[in-house]
Amino acid sequence: MKVLLFCCKGFETMEFAPFVDVMGWARNDYGMSAEVVTAGFSKTVVSAFGIPVLVDKIYDEIDVSEYDALAIPGGFEEFGFYEDAYDERFLNLIREFNCSHKYIASVCVGALPVGASGILKGRKATTYHLGAGKRSHNISSWSWKKAEATCRVWRRSDT
């Protein structure tokens, strides 16, 4: 499996790391074909708390047909996460993965651009529940069905 791990500005490193670690363990410890390719709108993406991360590919180099899945870590508004997360180019990338019947996984507020892309209408989804549920209001505004989980994986045929 080849996963595109898209890093929006202000992404959380602790939500990025599990995708890298789990796929790395699958490859190294279990002999599975597993690869993670990191991407962003620029070659260096500054994560939450100012940690710069050098990604493998920039947006213009992405060919959806090369990947089996898209992974989206959440991030912090204060560090510019929503500037990239709601960028129409990123929303179109999510739609393209969906139309190609690829897996899409997100953590925390990484689900919000998936919802903003329009592909979750009528589907189960979840997002950040802290802060009096300030992000959960998006679930109803985008016609999601609320799910009780912290991470959700979608495939085009998932309902």
C-alpha angles and dihedrals in degrees: 000000000000115000127195107213105199115202117202117197109276095024118161114252092210089059092046096049099063092061091052094043099045093047089045092052090047090054100039103034102030104029093239123153099250129151133171120202115191121215143174143157090273134029091250116044117192110219128205113301091026102284109151116218123194108219128207097231138020121223096263091057096056119113108184091204089069094063139068096199146014119222122196123190117201125241150187125284089212090061096049100263096144093050089069098027093060095038107127091231090060093045088052090050089054090049091049092053089049094049089049090056092243126151117261120196129181139177125216112319089003082090092065097074088045087056093043089054088065097237096113098062106138093000130115115260141153138198143174111332101184126092091054090303093294091160096041091075087077090067093069095036090057094041096248123158107236115243125191102233139096097226130033133189120203134192122187091255094047113113 
